[in-house]
Every structure is written in structure tokens, then in C-alpha cells.
Amino acid sequence: MKFFKINYILPLLLAFSCTTVGFGMHIIGGEVTYKVISTDSVANTNLYEFTMKIYRDCNGSGADFDNPAPIAIYRGSYDNNSLWQTFNIPLSFKSNLIPDTPNCVAQLPNVCVEEGVYIFQRELPISTQSYFIVYQRCCRNITISNVPNPGDVGATYTVELTPQAQQLRNNSPTFDNFPPIIICNGFPLEFDHGASDPDGDQLIYSFCSPYAGGGPILSPLSALQSCIGAAPNPPCAPPFDNIIFLAPTYTPGSPMGGNPPISINTSSGFISGTPNMLGQYVVGVCVEEYRNGVLLSTVRRDFQFNVADCSPTVIANISSDSIAGPQQYVVTSCGQNSITFLNQSVQQQFIDEFVWNFDIDGTPYSNSSDWDPTVAFPDTGTYYGTLYLNPGQECGDTAEITVNIYPSITASYSFVYDTCEAGPVVFTDASFGDAGIDRWRWNFGVQGGTSTEQHPEFLYPIPGDHSVTLRVYDSNNCSDDTTQVVNWYPVPPLIIIEPSTFAGCAPADIFFDNLSSPIDSTYDIRWDFGDGGTTSGVISPNHLYTETGVFTVHVEITSPIGCYTEDTFVDLIKVVPSPTADFTFSPDTLLSNFNNTVQFTDLSSGANRWNWQFGNEGTTTQQNPLFTFQDTGLVAVRLIVTHPEGCKDSITQVLDIVPEFKWFMPNAFTPNGDGSNDLFLGAGLLEGINDFNMTIWNRWGELVFETDNPNVGWNGQDQNSGSMSPGGVYVYQVTFTSPRGTF
């Protein structure tokens, strides 16, 4: 009886209608391949037959296949080429592809794929340059999940005839199978995307970026047929733009994600992984063809994977260490001959019968009662078995099982170190196993602490209870690990503190920085600061010296396991009296803008440097300076004095430079225009005064002149009539406010 795997071997993927995936629109995939029909050695030409397959979603509302389809051939390099030919080819045939729908699947959505096939021949001269056969069309399905704005992205289907391929009359590889239309979400995908090559060349497979081509522009005709139009005519030359994926979630090399991620085997083209998100995904597969290490061609296919909630009813699956291929599971045991097989087959409500079969050194083993059987194997070696689900029924499945029983392996090690000395720990491997030990992985329990040596040494950067794990491997890749704790608490070989010396003024607040290593908060630290005051038990303390004198500092360090060290720093701290700032000044009264030069006298004690700050007007370092103030008002004079040991004191006194004014008026003037005494104008210093006003009146009490500017005088004219006033006696009045507004 034959058992059926639930693999969907169907044409290129398309959009489909269901509750979780939207409708498609147009192009869902395509590829171009070629073969050599004949060679004319006289004309030095090859006659090629090209086959281009385009796939569209026939449930969508997109355009039909181009008929005819415009084709362009470019010659040159990928980055530098010119148009060789352009022509139209008719659609050879089209058909709806009938999915090989499995019977044992629940919730299978309705799908529709239409294939258009174009077959055409071209005779091309054998050249030292490449030919590029190109077709372009927009647009892809708008419901694609891994490409931004997919409805605006077109496709380029192309193949390159390299100079080597022309010379060797090479035939391109062709893919053996079409990808499945529907992938069930959360179930393993196993699809053989391998290709056949008639020349027997080496084929290398990879996920690659599909090419974009054309855009959504539909009119006018010139724009429609341009490189950004929906139907480029002629198709545009390489280089071609790659489709942009929604990074970082999706990339050309990881177009679908999954757990485990969807991947392709580079040697076989086998695609495997488990999709874990619903949606439609553009996938590009490239197969490179090599002969004697020379790349002859690259065939590029792109298609759509559609992930839906369509669950297979029965899948044979077990818990395994690795997967060798579709439904081929490998179970490995190291040192344990009895193995319990965990049956992870689904869906159990559809599984009516199961049978476990094993060949144990020619003796058959069969079990149809235990879902998770325990099987005892007699010795080391390789054994083969099979799990059958629903044998003899239409909805059944099979899992092939390979069991590798290897010898046991045991990880073991010892270590030595000087308990109280801060030196390296020496580790000695003592692991053993019948298959030998060929790899070691040490983790010493601190960041960056690893080794692959058999017998390493490691110097810990910090103290502590460090968990050290050794994992060992043998030639069968069996492994074992063991963990021990290294209590590494040595005392520092040298006690180092900062400051290494200090001289300053009282009171002296000093931070003692303990730079000794290794220590941490688990160590017992004892400080004696030498001044008869308090001690401290912190690693790096602050201490305030209030008295003057010379002090010796003592430090003791005890590790958590009792290791002890100490040191004494003789006469480390010198504390001297602080300076006292004081000064007088003369004159100490009646300072004004007319009396603004001041003699300052230093009365400070314990100072050998002086810094005078005269408000914003200047500074000096003289001890007893003489200073002339340029402005009036209150000015803060500050004296900063410095002790020979560098400590400072300061004092500030406020001086009042009083603004004074002087003003004199004449008792007569002669406004006769002779240039002498023609104005009645006051003289003096009015700096800082406000609200100046001068009025002049004749003997009849009439106002003849008024001004608010002290620099403007009366020229004798009556300001009312504009005529000269007669000689005689006039009365004037001058008013203003003093600089500080006191009158």
C-alpha cells in the first residue's frame, strides 16, 4: 500500500479567496529558459529555442497575457550594452492549471492559476559578449505581504547567454516542479525546487531578489510603453532594479520568515521550513550553472507563496535532533540505548491507526499501541524505523526514522589556584568518552571569559563565586557538560589609593579612592585616617579633617574567605591653617566722581597671593593697589587670597561712588552777534541729572524762552514774536532732579 505525503506539487503560486487572504490582481510569477537547436559552423551562429512562462491570477481583475508580447535582445555586459533586436512574439498557448488538490486537507481555499507559454526561436552570432533576452510587464498582486506598494511594482523576466555558454552550445537548466499553490500556516513546508540540466553541469541554488520592471502608468501611449509604464516596449535594458523587500523582517535571502525560517538547500534546491504568518510572499529562486568552475548561466524564477489556514488532516512527525529530508527524521542518543520516541503527528482526531516499525539487527520491532513508545537498542550503531499513520487508508502519512546510538561522553575537570594571591586559575580537563574528545568549550562565568583550549588558564578580572561550565564534544558530535563554582576571593597584591599625597588647608574634605584590585563590596575594608576621628568600612570613603597637622593613613583589607592584607601610608595628609582675607580702603567716606581714586590696604593673614576684583572695572594681583573708579554708584570690591598650599579665602566690601554735579549761570550776556558772549548758557557738570528745564521771563512776566537741554542757550530772541528782546533785566529759572533723585 502506498502512503501519501501532504506536499502540494502544483504550478506557480497565486492569490486566492478565503477569509484571511485577499484577492490577487495580475502577475504572480515567471521564468525564461533556452536550448540550442542547431549550430552553423560556417556562419558561426547558434539557433536557440526560448521558452518563457508567465503566470497570472485568473481570480483577479488584472490584464490578460500580452499577445503578442514585446521581446528585446541586448548585447554587451550587464552594465554596458546596446539594443540588438526587438520583436513581438505571439502567445503559443495558455491554460488553466489544475491543482493536484490533496484529499486529506481541511479548509482548502479556492484557487485559480493561468499559465501563458511563449515559445520562439532566434539565430544569434556567437559573440564574445553576452546576450540578454528581456520581457517586462506591470503589475504584481496588490495583496503581497513582503513588498511595499506591490500593486505599483512590475516584473522583468530575462536570461543571459554568456560568451562561454555560446561557445559551448550550452542548454539552460529547467525546473522539475512548480511550487505549491497553498502552504498551510504552522505546518512544515517541504518542496523539491530542483532543476534538471541536459549537459550535466553543476547547479547551485539560492534565494535571490526578483527583478522589477515597468510601473503603473497607463497613459499616454508613450508613457505606457516607457520604462516606468505598465507595458515597456521595447523592454528596457539591464541593469535591472531589484524588488525592494520590507526589511528587516523580509530580505531576498529570507523572503518569508518562519520558525524555522524558510530556506533553500544550495545543492539540491530543496525548500524547507515552517511558515508562521498568513499572507502572500514573493520569492525569487536562482539556479547557477557551472562547468569546470566557470559560470555559464543563471536561470531566475520568481513566484508567490500563499500561506493560509488550510490544515492538512494527517502529518507524520516526531521529535528529532535533525531532519534529513522530507519526512525523514534523525534521532541521536549518546550513551543511552533506550529511547522514548515522542509522536508529534497531527491531527490526532483524523488518525485512526498508527504503527511503529524498527529493524533491530535483523529482528523486527512493531508497536501499534504506544503513542510514545520506548525502544531498547542492544548496542551502539545505526538503526532504521518507520512511523505509519492510517496505513492502507487514503489519508495516511509516513515518517522515516534514523536512530544513531553513540557511546557516552562525560565532561569532567579540576582546577587549582592560590587562594589568597590574585593569580590565574589553572583548569585541567578530565573528560572521557569511547569516541574520544575533540572539542572543548569553557565558560568561566564572567563576560568575555571563554576558551576552546583543553587545559586553559584564566585570570579573573573581578572576585566572586564564579560558575565555570565545561562542555565537551566527541567525533559523533555528542556532548556533555559539567559546572563547578570557583570561589575566587584573593586580596590585592598591592594596596593603591588616591590621593597618593595631599597638602591643603583646614577644613580638608578628602575623597580616598581605593584603586586596589581585586576587591568588591563583599570585602571587609577598614580605614584609619590618623586624626583620632572616625574610621570607615566603605571601599572608597570621604573624610573631613577639621584640625591642622600631618596625618598617617592605615588601610586593612580582608576577603570573604579570610585572606588579609594591610598597608600604612605615613604622613600622607598635611593640613595647614586656612588664610583669612581682610582689607581697608582710604578715603573711606565722601567718595564721588570728583574723589574717585582709592588706596586699598591688605590686612589678610596666611596668604602669599592676592586677586582684587573691582566690580566690572578691573582686576589686579598687587597686594596694596591704588585704583581709580571710572563710574559712579555702588561697586563690590572683592579680595581673594591664596595660601601657599593653594587654599583660598575671600572678602567683599561695597563702596559708594557718589555722583556729584556743579552748575554755574552767568549774570549778563551781549547777544550782538560778535561771536563773544552771544548766548545765555550755563556751564558745569550735570552728569546723571534728570528733568532739566530752564525758563526766562521779562519784567512783565511773559515767557520769552524755554529749553529742556542744558546745552542750549538763549540768544536774546523772544520765542513768541521771533524778534530780539530789548536790553534790560530778565528773570530765569533752572530746575532739574539730582542723579539719585534726592532733590
Secondary structure as GFF3:
##gff-version 3
##sequence-region A 1 743
A	DSSP	beta_strand	16	17	.	.	.	ID=ss1
A	DSSP	beta_strand	27	40	.	.	.	ID=ss2
A	DSSP	beta_strand	45	57	.	.	.	ID=ss3
A	DSSP	beta_strand	69	76	.	.	.	ID=ss4
A	DSSP	beta_strand	81	89	.	.	.	ID=ss5
A	DSSP	beta_strand	93	97	.	.	.	ID=ss6
A	DSSP	beta_strand	110	111	.	.	.	ID=ss7
A	DSSP	beta_strand	113	125	.	.	.	ID=ss8
A	DSSP	beta_strand	130	137	.	.	.	ID=ss9
A	DSSP	three_ten_helix	150	152	.	.	.	ID=ss10
A	DSSP	beta_strand	155	161	.	.	.	ID=ss11
A	DSSP	alpha_helix	163	167	.	.	.	ID=ss12
A	DSSP	beta_strand	174	175	.	.	.	ID=ss13
A	DSSP	beta_strand	182	184	.	.	.	ID=ss14
A	DSSP	beta_strand	189	192	.	.	.	ID=ss15
A	DSSP	beta_strand	195	196	.	.	.	ID=ss16
A	DSSP	beta_strand	202	207	.	.	.	ID=ss17
A	DSSP	alpha_helix	221	224	.	.	.	ID=ss18
A	DSSP	beta_strand	263	264	.	.	.	ID=ss19
A	DSSP	beta_strand	270	273	.	.	.	ID=ss20
A	DSSP	beta_strand	279	291	.	.	.	ID=ss21
A	DSSP	beta_strand	294	308	.	.	.	ID=ss22
A	DSSP	beta_strand	322	325	.	.	.	ID=ss23
A	DSSP	beta_strand	328	334	.	.	.	ID=ss24
A	DSSP	beta_strand	338	340	.	.	.	ID=ss25
A	DSSP	three_ten_helix	348	350	.	.	.	ID=ss26
A	DSSP	beta_strand	354	360	.	.	.	ID=ss27
A	DSSP	beta_strand	363	367	.	.	.	ID=ss28
A	DSSP	beta_strand	374	376	.	.	.	ID=ss29
A	DSSP	beta_strand	381	389	.	.	.	ID=ss30
A	DSSP	beta_strand	397	406	.	.	.	ID=ss31
A	DSSP	beta_strand	409	410	.	.	.	ID=ss32
A	DSSP	beta_strand	413	416	.	.	.	ID=ss33
A	DSSP	beta_strand	425	429	.	.	.	ID=ss34
A	DSSP	beta_strand	432	433	.	.	.	ID=ss35
A	DSSP	beta_strand	439	443	.	.	.	ID=ss36
A	DSSP	beta_strand	450	451	.	.	.	ID=ss37
A	DSSP	beta_strand	457	458	.	.	.	ID=ss38
A	DSSP	beta_strand	464	473	.	.	.	ID=ss39
A	DSSP	beta_strand	479	488	.	.	.	ID=ss40
A	DSSP	beta_strand	497	498	.	.	.	ID=ss41
A	DSSP	beta_strand	502	505	.	.	.	ID=ss42
A	DSSP	beta_strand	508	511	.	.	.	ID=ss43
A	DSSP	beta_strand	513	514	.	.	.	ID=ss44
A	DSSP	beta_strand	524	528	.	.	.	ID=ss45
A	DSSP	beta_strand	535	536	.	.	.	ID=ss46
A	DSSP	beta_strand	542	545	.	.	.	ID=ss47
A	DSSP	beta_strand	549	558	.	.	.	ID=ss48
A	DSSP	beta_strand	564	576	.	.	.	ID=ss49
A	DSSP	beta_strand	583	586	.	.	.	ID=ss50
A	DSSP	beta_strand	597	602	.	.	.	ID=ss51
A	DSSP	beta_strand	609	614	.	.	.	ID=ss52
A	DSSP	beta_strand	619	620	.	.	.	ID=ss53
A	DSSP	beta_strand	626	628	.	.	.	ID=ss54
A	DSSP	beta_strand	633	642	.	.	.	ID=ss55
A	DSSP	beta_strand	648	657	.	.	.	ID=ss56
A	DSSP	beta_strand	662	664	.	.	.	ID=ss57
A	DSSP	beta_strand	683	685	.	.	.	ID=ss58
A	DSSP	beta_strand	690	697	.	.	.	ID=ss59
A	DSSP	beta_strand	703	707	.	.	.	ID=ss60
A	DSSP	beta_strand	731	737	.	.	.	ID=ss61
###
